[in-house]
Amino acid sequence: MSREHDLRIIKTQNAIKTSLMNLIEVKSFRGITINDIAEGAIINRSTFYLHYTDKYDLLDSLVNEGISEVIGTISPKTHIRDGKLDYNLFSIDLSNSLKVISKQAQLYRFILNDSESLGLRQKTEKALGDCLSRGFPAETTIARDLLIEIISSIYVSVIGWWLNNDMKYSAAFMAEELVKFFELGSKSLLPNN
């Protein structure tokens, strides 16, 4: 395959994905048709079907890419040094993840809000849990599977809140606050206690 052909495929797929994301802003996902997507991408239906089997295949592709991009910024093994959490490295990873998310806020807002019960939020939590599971030590103070579930749920909920509130805090600030939360652990979250 020639480089030019590869570039055409990439451009077409990007146009299709952009069209879907633009449509999601104004229509429900279930209400979007292949014609809508093709029209927004300035292609015909047959071109759409050269790349995706249906709109669910397209959505899966978008969501999987989005989740993979965020998961790629997380390296839980490096967070643990001598049996303790390295809060500085943890904060850097979180900040990097949030920066990735902020660049495609519309996509991640759609995934985490999942207003049409497409299973996107659960898919995200599972992917994050799997990533954390690979990096966490075998022994933890509380049940390991429960700990991973708690952390995954907290991340996804807080990131969803951040996106739904127009990212009013910077990625670095959010990372610092999440790190503080985990650093405090079982200590009181209220000052002077």
C-alpha positions, 0 to 999 in steps of 0.5 A, a space after each residue: 500500500 502506498 503512503 498516499 493511499 494510507 494517508 487517504 484512509 487516515 483522512 477518511 477515517 478522521 473525517 468519519 470520526 469527526 462527523 460522528 462527534 459533531 453529530 453527538 453534540 446535536 443528536 442522540 447516538 441512537 438517532 444518528 444514521 449512517 447517512 448523517 455520518 457520511 454527509 458530515 464527513 462528505 463521503 458516500 455511504 459505501 465509503 463509510 462501509 469500507 471502514 466500519 461495519 456500522 455506527 456501533 463499530 465506529 463508536 467502538 473504534 473511537 472509544 477504544 482509541 480514547 481509552 487506550 490513549 489515556 491508559 497509555 499515560 498510566 504506569 502504576 508499576 512506577 508509582 510504587 517504590 519500596 512498598 510505598 506510593 511515589 506521590 510525585 510520579 503518581 501526580 505526573 501520570 495523573 496530570 498527563 492523563 488529564 491533559 490527554 482527556 482535555 484535548 478530546 473533552 467532547 469524546 470523554 464527556 460522552 464516554 463518561 456520561 453515557 446517557 444512552 446506557 451504551 456501557 461506555 463508562 463501565 468499559 472505561 472503569 474496567 480498562 482502568 482497573 485492568 491497567 491498575 491491576 497489572 501494576 499494583 502489588 499482590 498484597 494490599 492493606 485492603 482487599 486488592 480487587 476492592 481497592 482497584 475497584 474503588 480507585 477506578 471508580 473514583 478516577 472515572 467519577 472525578 474526571 467526569 465531574 471535571 469534564 461536566 464542569 467545563 474543566 474549571 481547574 487545570 489538569 495539574 491542579 486536579 492531579 495534585 488534589 487527587 494525589 492529596 486525596 490518596 495521600 491522606 488515605 484513612 486520615 481525616 480529609 478535614 483540616 485540624 483533625 
